[in-house]
Amino acid sequence: MFMYSEHDRSTFTDPELVEHLVDWLRARGFVNLAVVEAQSAYGNFFLDRGVRHVAEVVGYQPRERYRIADLTESRSRIASTDHSAITSSGGPGATPSSGFSFAKNKTHTWAWYTLCLKNIYGTLPLQDKIREYHNKREIYYPTIDTLVAFPVHFGIVDAFIGADGPFGIFADKDPNPTHTVIAGENIVAVDWVGASKMGSIPG
């Protein structure tokens, strides 16, 4: 949801990778799929920052294969939701019941890096995340509470290109061509490998 330009693909998970996973799952009998995300503080400053609109701009094409779910709009119904989900950073992505955290490989001004665990923070439902989760609450506790309530069963990091530097979460005019995908059942381990490859010490 922090995508600022459709021409800079370093800040959001590549829709082609997410939809390849969707098609792989559908071929194995999983047909009730959702790609989900929550709105961000960008909505305070820019028009048309709803999840479905951003998903369309970056290139998601559900075509009845899956649905795009906006967790900010549906937050009152999340507790009763029963479906598989794919979590994805930047465009849509996270998990209301079970599924995948499909993150983008990028640095982050507060968290050093944003991978599968930080990707879940993006699914916290309140739109003004700076005010609600940085100022009113500590960002780590709501994220961990979400993971406890809605466990993620598999983590994937789209590191084909990686946004780097102090503004990596927002933009990178010269992203790193890392040509890598990292995946595993333990998202802490996936993040550990991703952070190690960035040269960061996982904390």
ZASEDO-43032 format. One record per atom (N, C-alpha, C, O): residue in one letter; x, y, z. Coordinates in steps of 0.02 Angstrom, whole numbers, padded with zeros to 5 digits, always signed. Layout:
AXYZ;...
// end
This chain:
M+00041-00061+00000;M+00000+00000+00000;M+00042+00063+00000;M+00016+00118-00006;F+00108+00056+00006;F+00152+00114+00001;F+00179+00123-00069;F+00224+00163-00081;M+00152+00086-00116;M+00170+00096-00186;M+00156+00168-00205;M+00101+00194-00194;Y+00206+00201-00234;Y+00196+00271-00253;Y+00197+00279-00328;Y+00173+00330-00354;S+00224+00230-00364;S+00227+00235-00437;S+00224+00165-00467;S+00261+00121-00445;E+00181+00155-00517;E+00178+00090-00549;E+00241+00075-00588;E+00252+00017-00608;H+00284+00125-00598;H+00347+00115-00635;H+00404+00092-00589;H+00454+00066-00613;D+00396+00101-00524;D+00446+00077-00476;D+00418+00015-00442;D+00378+00021-00395;R+00438-00043-00466;R+00412-00106-00439;R+00451-00131-00380;R+00439-00187-00356;S+00499-00092-00356;S+00541-00116-00301;S+00507-00111-00234;S+00532-00139-00185;T+00450-00077-00230;T+00418-00067-00165;T+00357-00110-00153;T+00327-00107-00100;F+00337-00151-00202;F+00278-00194-00191;F+00289-00263-00221;F+00325-00271-00270;T+00258-00312-00189;T+00263-00381-00212;T+00238-00387-00284;T+00185-00361-00300;D+00275-00421-00325;D+00259-00427-00396;D+00194-00466-00405;D+00190-00524-00385;P+00142-00435-00435;P+00079-00471-00445;P+00087-00536-00485;P+00049-00583-00474;E+00135-00538-00531;E+00144-00599-00570;E+00164-00658-00525;E+00142-00714-00536;L+00206-00644-00475;L+00225-00697-00429;L+00166-00719-00386;L+00155-00779-00377;V+00128-00671-00361;V+00070-00688-00319;V+00019-00728-00360;V-00008-00777-00335;E+00006-00707-00421;E-00044-00742-00461;E-00019-00810-00485;E-00059-00855-00496;H+00046-00818-00492;H+00074-00884-00506;H+00059-00931-00447;H+00041-00989-00457;L+00067-00905-00386;L+00051-00945-00326;L-00024-00961-00325;L-00044-01017-00309;V-00066-00911-00340;V-00138-00922-00343;V-00154-00979-00391;V-00192-01025-00374;D-00126-00978-00451;D-00141-01029-00501;D-00115-01097-00478;D-00147-01148-00491;W-00058-01098-00445;W-00030-01161-00418;W-00077-01190-00366;W-00089-01251-00366;L-00104-01148-00322;L-00150-01171-00271;L-00216-01196-00301;L-00243-01247-00281;R-00241-01158-00350;R-00304-01178-00382;R-00296-01245-00417;R-00343-01286-00417;A-00239-01258-00447;A-00228-01321-00481;A-00228-01380-00432;A-00236-01437-00452;R-00220-01364-00368;R-00220-01416-00316;R-00284-01416-00275;R-00287-01445-00220;G-00335-01384-00302;G-00401-01388-00271;G-00421-01333-00224;G-00476-01334-00197;F-00377-01284-00213;F-00394-01227-00170;F-00425-01172-00213;F-00391-01140-00252;V-00490-01161-00205;V-00524-01115-00250;V-00552-01054-00214;V-00572-01006-00247;N-00555-01055-00148;N-00583-00999-00110;N-00525-00957-00084;N-00507-00961-00025;L-00496-00917-00127;L-00434-00881-00111;L-00445-00806-00110;L-00486-00779-00147;A-00408-00773-00066;A-00410-00700-00061;A-00340-00672-00057;A-00298-00700-00021;V-00327-00619-00092;V-00267-00579-00084;V-00289-00518-00044;V-00331-00479-00067;V-00260-00509+00015;V-00287-00459+00060;V-00235-00410+00085;V-00175-00426+00088;E-00257-00351+00104;E-00214-00298+00129;E-00258-00248+00166;E-00320-00249+00159;A-00228-00206+00206;A-00265-00152+00239;A-00240-00085+00212;A-00185-00080+00184;Q-00280-00034+00220;Q-00262+00032+00197;Q-00206+00061+00240;Q-00193+00038+00295;S-00172+00112+00213;S-00115+00142+00247;S-00126+00217+00257;S-00175+00245+00235;A-00078+00247+00292;A-00082+00319+00305;A-00077+00361+00242;A-00091+00421+00243;Y-00056+00331+00186;Y-00056+00368+00122;Y-00126+00395+00107;Y-00132+00446+00073;G-00177+00361+00131;G-00245+00383+00119;G-00261+00451+00150;G-00310+00482+00132;N-00219+00473+00198;N-00229+00539+00228;N-00207+00595+00181;N-00227+00653+00189;F-00167+00578+00131;F-00136+00630+00089;F-00152+00623+00014;F-00146+00671-00023;F-00173+00563-00007;F-00185+00551-00078;F-00254+00520-00089;F-00280+00485-00046;L-00283+00534-00146;L-00347+00505-00165;L-00337+00434-00191;L-00282+00415-00211;D-00390+00396-00190;D-00392+00329-00221;D-00340+00282-00192;D-00306+00247-00229;R-00333+00281-00125;R-00286+00236-00093;R-00319+00175-00062;R-00291+00143-00018;G-00380+00159-00085;G-00412+00097-00062;G-00374+00037-00089;G-00340+00041-00140;V-00381-00019-00054;V-00343-00079-00073;V-00359-00102-00144;V-00313-00119-00182;R-00422-00104-00161;R-00440-00130-00227;R-00413-00086-00283;R-00391-00111-00335;H-00416-00021-00273;H-00391+00024-00325;H-00315+00018-00333;H-00290+00014-00389;V-00279+00016-00278;V-00206+00008-00282;V-00189-00059-00314;V-00143-00063-00354;A-00226-00111-00296;A-00214-00177-00326;A-00221-00174-00402;A-00181-00203-00439;E-00273-00140-00425;E-00284-00134-00497;E-00228-00095-00531;E-00205-00114-00585;V-00205-00041-00499;V-00152+00000-00528;V-00087-00039-00535;V-00053-00034-00586;V-00070-00079-00484;V-00006-00116-00488;V-00010-00178-00532;V+00041-00207-00549;G-00071-00199-00550;G-00075-00253-00599;G-00110-00317-00578;G-00107-00366-00615;Y-00143-00317-00521;Y-00180-00377-00501;Y-00242-00385-00545;Y-00278-00337-00557;Q-00253-00447-00569;Q-00310-00462-00613;Q-00345-00525-00588;Q-00331-00580-00612;P-00391-00518-00539;P-00422-00577-00509;P-00457-00623-00558;P-00448-00684-00555;R-00498-00595-00604;R-00534-00634-00654;R-00565-00698-00626;R-00559-00752-00655;E-00598-00692-00568;E-00633-00747-00534;E-00587-00801-00507;E-00611-00852-00483;R-00521-00791-00510;R-00475-00839-00481;R-00468-00829-00406;R-00456-00877-00369;Y-00475-00767-00384;Y-00469-00749-00313;Y-00504-00682-00305;Y-00526-00651-00353;R-00510-00661-00243;R-00540-00595-00230;R-00489-00550-00195;R-00443-00574-00162;I-00498-00486-00204;I-00458-00436-00168;I-00499-00415-00107;I-00556-00393-00114;A-00470-00420-00048;A-00505-00403+00013;A-00470-00344+00047;A-00409-00344+00055;D-00509-00295+00067;D-00485-00237+00103;D-00499-00247+00177;D-00557-00242+00198;L-00448-00260+00217;L-00457-00275+00288;L-00480-00214+00327;L-00510-00221+00381;T-00467-00155+00302;T-00491-00095+00336;T-00567-00091+00330;T-00602-00074+00378;E-00593-00106+00271;E-00665-00105+00260;E-00700-00162+00296;E-00757-00154+00317;S-00668-00219+00302;S-00702-00279+00328;S-00679-00297+00399;S-00690-00354+00420;R-00648-00251+00436;R-00619-00269+00500;R-00669-00297+00550;R-00650-00336+00593;S-00732-00277+00546;S-00781-00303+00594;S-00800-00375+00579;S-00831-00408+00621;R-00783-00400+00519;R-00802-00468+00500;R-00744-00516+00501;R-00753-00575+00488;I-00684-00492+00516;I-00624-00535+00511;I-00629-00594+00558;I-00610-00650+00539;A-00654-00584+00619;A-00656-00638+00669;A-00698-00697+00645;A-00684-00753+00665;S-00748-00685+00603;S-00791-00740+00580;S-00773-00764+00511;S-00807-00808+00483;T-00720-00737+00482;T-00700-00756+00415;T-00670-00827+00415;T-00632-00844+00460;D-00688-00867+00366;D-00660-00934+00360;D-00641-00946+00288;D-00682-00972+00249;H-00581-00927+00269;H-00558-00939+00201;H-00482-00939+00199;H-00449-00915+00245;S-00455-00966+00146;S-00383-00963+00136;S-00364-00893+00112;S-00405-00858+00082;A-00303-00873+00126;A-00282-00806+00106;A-00210-00807+00084;A-00170-00850+00106;I-00193-00761+00041;I-00123-00750+00023;I-00106-00681+00048;I-00143-00633+00037;T-00050-00675+00083;T-00031-00611+00108;T+00024-00582+00064;T+00069-00618+00043;S+00020-00518+00052;S+00066-00488+00004;S+00078-00416+00022;S+00033-00380+00043;S+00139-00395+00014;S+00157-00327+00035;S+00156-00278-00022;S+00172-00296-00079;G+00138-00217-00007;G+00143-00163-00056;G+00082-00157-00098;G+00048-00105-00095;G+00065-00206-00138;G-00001-00210-00168;G-00045-00239-00114;G-00038-00219-00057;P-00089-00283-00129;P-00126-00315-00076;P-00084-00366-00039;P-00035-00391-00066;G-00104-00379+00020;G-00076-00437+00051;G-00080-00450+00123;G-00046-00410+00156;A-00111-00494+00157;A-00100-00519+00224;A-00152-00570+00242;A-00188-00593+00197;T-00158-00589+00304;T-00194-00651+00317;T-00248-00646+00370;T-00231-00640+00429;P-00312-00649+00353;P-00364-00647+00403;P-00376-00714+00438;P-00402-00713+00494;S-00358-00770+00408;S-00368-00833+00443;S-00308-00879+00439;S-00283-00901+00490;S-00285-00893+00380;S-00225-00934+00372;S-00197-00922+00303;S-00232-00897+00259;G-00135-00940+00293;G-00108-00934+00226;G-00037-00913+00223;G+00004-00937+00263;F-00022-00869+00177;F+00046-00850+00160;F+00058-00776+00175;F+00013-00734+00167;S+00118-00762+00198;S+00141-00693+00200;S+00189-00684+00142;S+00245-00711+00143;F+00168-00648+00091;F+00207-00640+00029;F+00235-00569+00029;F+00201-00522+00008;A+00295-00562+00053;A+00324-00496+00067;A+00370-00473+00011;A+00392-00512-00031;K+00384-00409+00012;K+00434-00379-00033;K+00498-00367+00005;K+00497-00347+00063;N+00554-00380-00027;N+00620-00369+00003;N+00637-00295+00001;N+00652-00268-00053;K+00636-00260+00059;K+00653-00189+00060;K+00674-00168+00130;K+00655-00199+00179;T+00711-00115+00132;T+00732-00088+00196;T+00676-00045+00225;T+00628-00028+00191;H+00683-00028+00289;H+00629+00007+00324;H+00659+00055+00374;H+00707+00038+00409;T+00631+00115+00378;T+00661+00167+00421;T+00654+00151+00495;T+00698+00169+00534;W+00600+00117+00516;W+00590+00101+00587;W+00613+00031+00604;W+00643+00020+00657;A+00599-00017+00560;A+00610-00087+00577;A+00674-00115+00544;A+00685-00176+00547;W+00715-00073+00513;W+00776-00092+00478;W+00762-00126+00412;W+00791-00108+00361;Y+00717-00175+00413;Y+00698-00210+00352;Y+00625-00232+00359;Y+00600-00238+00415;T+00593-00243+00302;T+00524-00267+00304;T+00519-00330+00262;T+00528-00329+00201;L+00505-00385+00297;L+00498-00449+00263;L+00432-00481+00286;L+00382-00446+00292;C+00431-00546+00299;C+00367-00579+00314;C+00334-00556+00378;C+00273-00546+00380;L+00373-00546+00431;L+00343-00523+00495;L+00317-00452+00489;L+00260-00438+00508;K+00357-00408+00462;K+00336-00338+00455;K+00278-00332+00406;K+00238-00286+00411;N+00274-00378+00359;N+00219-00379+00312;N+00152-00385+00348;N+00102-00356+00326;I+00151-00422+00403;I+00089-00431+00441;I+00067-00365+00474;I+00007-00353+00480;Y+00115-00324+00493;Y+00097-00258+00520;Y+00053-00220+00470;Y+00007-00184+00490;G+00068-00227+00406;G+00029-00193+00355;G-00043-00214+00352;G-00085-00179+00324;T-00059-00272+00381;T-00128-00296+00380;T-00169-00272+00440;T-00229-00285+00443;L-00137-00239+00488;L-00175-00212+00544;L-00229-00166+00516;L-00213-00124+00473;P-00291-00171+00538;P-00347-00144+00499;P-00355-00068+00501;P-00382-00040+00453;L-00334-00034+00553;L-00347+00038+00557;L-00304+00075+00506;L-00244+00063+00500;Q-00336+00120+00468;Q-00303+00150+00410;Q-00245+00196+00429;Q-00192+00193+00398;D-00254+00238+00479;D-00201+00286+00498;D-00151+00252+00544;D-00151+00263+00605;K-00109+00211+00515;K-00064+00169+00555;K-00014+00209+00595;K+00006+00187+00649;I+00008+00266+00570;I+00056+00306+00608;I+00025+00328+00674;I+00056+00322+00726;R-00035+00353+00670;R-00069+00377+00731;R-00091+00318+00776;R-00081+00320+00837;E-00120+00267+00745;E-00149+00214+00784;E-00099+00164+00813;E-00105+00142+00870;Y-00047+00147+00773;Y-00002+00094+00794;Y+00068+00118+00812;Y+00105+00082+00845;H+00087+00178+00792;H+00151+00205+00813;H+00143+00250+00874;H+00183+00247+00921;N+00091+00292+00872;N+00082+00340+00927;N+00040+00312+00984;N+00061+00316+01042;K-00018+00284+00969;K-00062+00259+01021;K-00040+00191+01049;K-00050+00178+01108;R-00012+00149+01006;R+00008+00082+01025;R+00080+00071+01002;R+00105+00108+00960;E+00113+00022+01030;E+00179+00002+01006;E+00169-00046+00947;E+00130-00094+00953;I+00203-00035+00891;I+00189-00073+00830;I+00200-00148+00837;I+00167-00187+00803;Y+00245-00169+00882;Y+00262-00240+00886;Y+00206-00281+00917;Y+00192-00337+00893;Y+00174-00256+00969;Y+00123-00296+01003;Y+00062-00311+00959;Y+00041-00369+00957;P+00033-00262+00924;P-00023-00280+00880;P-00004-00329+00825;P-00044-00371+00805;T+00058-00323+00801;T+00080-00369+00749;T+00085-00440+00775;T+00061-00487+00743;I+00116-00449+00834;I+00122-00516+00863;I+00054-00543+00882;I+00040-00602+00872;D+00010-00501+00909;D-00058-00523+00926;D-00094-00549+00864;D-00131-00598+00867;T-00084-00515+00808;T-00116-00537+00745;T-00089-00605+00724;T-00127-00648+00702;L-00023-00614+00730;L+00007-00679+00711;L-00017-00735+00756;L-00025-00792+00733;V-00027-00720+00820;V-00052-00771+00866;V-00124-00790+00848;V-00142-00849+00846;A-00166-00740+00834;A-00236-00752+00818;A-00245-00784+00749;A-00289-00826+00740;F-00203-00763+00701;F-00210-00786+00632;F-00141-00810+00608;F-00107-00773+00572;P-00121-00870+00626;P-00053-00894+00609;P-00041-00895+00533;P-00085-00912+00493;V+00020-00877+00515;V+00042-00882+00446;V+00079-00948+00437;V+00125-00963+00476;H+00060-00986+00387;H+00087-01053+00380;H+00145-01058+00330;H+00179-01109+00327;F+00155-01005+00293;F+00211-01007+00245;F+00229-00935+00227;F+00186-00893+00217;G+00294-00923+00224;G+00318-00856+00207;G+00357-00856+00142;G+00397-00902+00130;I+00347-00805+00101;I+00384-00797+00039;I+00407-00725+00034;I+00369-00679+00050;V+00469-00715+00013;V+00495-00648+00002;V+00512-00640-00072;V+00553-00676-00100;D+00479-00591-00103;D+00495-00572-00171;D+00557-00526-00168;D+00552-00467-00155;A+00615-00557-00181;A+00678-00518-00180;A+00709-00517-00250;A+00770-00515-00257;F+00666-00518-00300;F+00694-00515-00368;F+00729-00448-00379;F+00784-00445-00408;I+00698-00395-00355;I+00733-00331-00347;I+00718-00307-00276;I+00664-00320-00250;G+00766-00273-00245;G+00758-00252-00176;G+00767-00177-00168;G+00818-00149-00190;A+00719-00144-00137;A+00725-00073-00123;A+00771-00064-00063;A+00762-00096-00011;D+00819-00019-00070;D+00871-00011-00019;D+00877+00063+00001;D+00852+00107-00034;G+00910+00074+00057;G+00922+00142+00079;G+00870+00167+00129;G+00823+00130+00144;P+00878+00228+00154;P+00833+00253+00206;P+00760+00260+00184;P+00716+00262+00227;F+00747+00264+00119;F+00679+00270+00095;F+00658+00209+00056;F+00613+00213+00014;G+00689+00152+00070;G+00673+00091+00033;G+00601+00071+00037;G+00573+00043-00010;I+00569+00084+00094;I+00499+00066+00101;I+00455+00107+00054;I+00402+00084+00032;F+00477+00168+00038;F+00436+00213-00003;F+00457+00212-00076;F+00415+00211-00121;A+00522+00212-00088;A+00546+00220-00157;A+00620+00204-00161;A+00656+00209-00111;D+00643+00185-00220;D+00714+00174-00232;D+00727+00185-00306;D+00706+00145-00347;K+00762+00239-00322;K+00774+00254-00393;K+00824+00206-00424;K+00829+00202-00485;D+00861+00169-00382;D+00911+00123-00408;D+00910+00058-00366;D+00957+00045-00329;P+00856+00018-00372;P+00850-00042-00330;P+00902-00095-00346;P+00930-00096-00401;N+00915-00139-00298;N+00964-00192-00307;N+00934-00251-00344;N+00882-00277-00324;P+00965-00273-00399;P+00939-00331-00437;P+00963-00396-00405;P+01011-00427-00428;T+00930-00418-00352;T+00953-00476-00314;T+00931-00542-00344;T+00960-00594-00328;H+00879-00543-00386;H+00858-00603-00422;H+00849-00663-00376;H+00875-00718-00390;T+00814-00653-00321;T+00808-00704-00269;T+00736-00710-00246;T+00700-00660-00243;V+00714-00771-00230;V+00652-00782-00194;V+00669-00825-00133;V+00703-00876-00140;I+00646-00805-00075;I+00659-00841-00013;I+00592-00866+00013;I+00543-00828+00014;A+00589-00929+00035;A+00525-00956+00058;A+00536-01010+00110;A+00588-01043+00112;G+00486-01019+00153;G+00490-01072+00203;G+00429-01073+00248;G+00390-01025+00249;E+00422-01127+00287;E+00365-01134+00332;E+00371-01092+00394;E+00320-01076+00425;N+00431-01074+00413;N+00442-01034+00474;N+00459-00963+00452;N+00514-00951+00426;I+00413-00915+00464;I+00425-00848+00437;I+00481-00812+00475;I+00511-00766+00448;V+00495-00833+00537;V+00552-00804+00572;V+00617-00825+00538;V+00663-00785+00529;A+00621-00889+00519;A+00680-00914+00484;A+00687-00881+00416;A+00743-00864+00395;V+00631-00872+00381;V+00633-00839+00315;V+00660-00768+00323;V+00703-00746+00284;D+00635-00732+00374;D+00659-00664+00386;D+00732-00663+00405;D+00769-00617+00386;W+00754-00712+00443;W+00824-00716+00465;W+00869-00721+00403;W+00920-00686+00398;V+00851-00765+00357;V+00890-00773+00295;V+00888-00708+00255;V+00939-00685+00230;G+00829-00679+00248;G+00822-00617+00209;G+00863-00561+00238;G+00897-00525+00202;A+00859-00553+00304;A+00897-00500+00337;A+00972-00512+00332;A+01011-00465+00323;S+00992-00576+00337;S+01063-00592+00330;S+01089-00574+00260;S+01145-00548+00253;K+01049-00587+00210;K+01069-00571+00141;K+01073-00495+00130;K+01110-00471+00087;M+01034-00458+00170;M+01038-00385+00166;M+01100-00358+00202;M+01119-00300+00193;G+01132-00401+00242;G+01187-00378+00283;G+01166-00352+00350;G+01206-00322+00386;S+01103-00363+00368;S+01078-00342+00434;S+01082-00401+00481;S+01080-00459+00461;I+01088-00386+00545;I+01088-00438+00596;I+01016-00443+00622;I+00992-00396+00653;P+00982-00499+00611;P+00913-00505+00636;P+00911-00495+00711;P+00952-00523+00748;G+00862-00456+00735;G+00859-00439+00805;G+00803-00464+00839;G+00795-00453+00899;
// end
